[in-house]
Amino acid sequence: MPRKPKRPCSFPSCGRLTDGRYCDEHKQTAERQYNRYLRDPDTNKRYGRAWKKIRARFLLQHPLCEQCRRENRLTPAQEAHHIVPLANGGTHNENNLLALCKSCHSRITVTGVNRASIR
């Protein structure tokens, strides 16, 4: 399957070609700047080191996208989605998480699908 052509890194004055938005050298720097200056401080508290461990453990236990499995497709899960968002009183408990691939997670997040119908 053909791949998309590489594009220049979006970091100022960096011309390295990359598959994503930033090259490997600037990816962490850009993420750090985003978290520090643009992201809500309460969000940083909710998605800290503990969340990363919970997410990693959950994705190891649930390696396939649950939405794709319902549609008889086998796609690796890359995101742990909160059914009830943390901002609305949700928690990091396993019964509030859903293993999704990036495309299903984006679709659910953008469309604002009724969260009760996800499970």
C-alpha positions in Angstrom: 0.0 0.0 0.0 1.5 3.4 -0.9 2.4 5.7 1.9 1.8 9.4 2.1 4.9 11.5 1.2 6.9 12.8 4.1 6.5 16.5 5.0 8.8 19.0 6.7 8.7 19.2 10.5 6.4 22.0 11.8 8.9 23.1 14.4 10.3 26.6 13.5 13.4 26.5 11.3 13.5 22.7 11.1 13.4 21.2 7.7 13.7 17.5 8.5 11.1 15.3 6.7 8.7 13.3 8.9 5.6 11.2 8.8 3.9 13.1 11.6 3.7 16.7 12.4 7.1 17.0 14.2 10.4 15.1 13.7 11.6 12.8 16.5 13.9 15.5 17.8 11.1 18.1 18.3 8.1 15.9 19.1 8.8 16.0 22.9 9.6 19.7 22.9 6.4 20.6 21.1 4.3 18.3 23.4 5.9 19.9 26.5 5.2 23.4 25.2 1.6 22.5 24.4 1.1 21.0 27.9 2.7 24.0 29.6 1.1 27.0 27.6 -2.0 25.8 25.8 -3.5 23.0 27.8 -5.8 23.6 30.8 -3.8 23.0 34.1 -6.6 20.8 35.5 -6.2 18.6 32.5 -2.5 18.1 33.1 -3.4 17.0 36.7 -5.9 14.4 35.5 -3.6 13.0 32.8 -0.3 12.6 34.6 2.0 9.7 35.2 -0.7 7.6 37.0 -3.0 7.8 33.9 -0.1 6.7 31.6 0.3 3.6 33.7 -3.4 2.9 33.8 -3.7 3.4 30.0 -0.7 1.1 29.2 -2.1 -1.6 31.5 -5.6 -1.3 30.0 -4.4 -1.4 26.4 -2.3 -4.6 27.2 -5.4 -6.2 28.5 -7.6 -5.0 25.6 -5.4 -5.0 22.5 -8.2 -4.7 19.9 -10.5 -1.8 19.1 -13.9 -2.6 20.7 -15.8 -0.5 18.1 -14.2 -2.3 15.1 -14.7 -5.7 16.7 -18.5 -5.0 16.7 -18.2 -4.3 13.0 -16.2 -7.6 12.4 -12.9 -5.9 11.9 -9.7 -6.6 13.8 -7.9 -3.3 14.5 -5.2 -2.7 17.2 -6.4 -0.4 19.9 -4.3 2.7 20.4 -6.5 4.9 22.6 -8.2 4.4 26.0 -11.4 6.4 25.8 -13.3 7.6 28.8 -17.0 6.7 28.4 -17.9 9.4 31.0 -15.4 12.2 30.6 -13.3 13.1 33.6 -14.6 16.7 33.3 -18.1 15.3 33.8 -17.2 13.2 36.9 -15.8 10.1 35.1 -12.9 8.1 36.5 -10.0 6.1 35.3 -11.7 2.9 36.4 -11.7 0.1 33.9 -15.5 0.0 33.6 -15.3 3.6 32.4 -12.7 2.9 29.7 -13.1 1.7 26.1 -10.2 0.5 23.9 -10.4 2.2 20.5 -8.2 2.7 17.4 -7.3 6.2 16.5 -10.0 6.6 13.8 -12.8 5.3 16.0 -11.6 7.5 18.9 -11.5 10.6 16.7 -15.0 9.8 15.3 -16.5 9.4 18.7 -14.8 12.5 20.1 -15.8 14.7 17.2 -19.3 13.6 16.7 -20.1 13.5 20.4 -21.8 10.1 20.2 -24.2 9.4 23.0 -21.9 7.9 25.5 -24.5 5.5 26.9 -24.8 3.8 23.4 -21.0 3.2 23.2 -21.0 0.1 25.3 
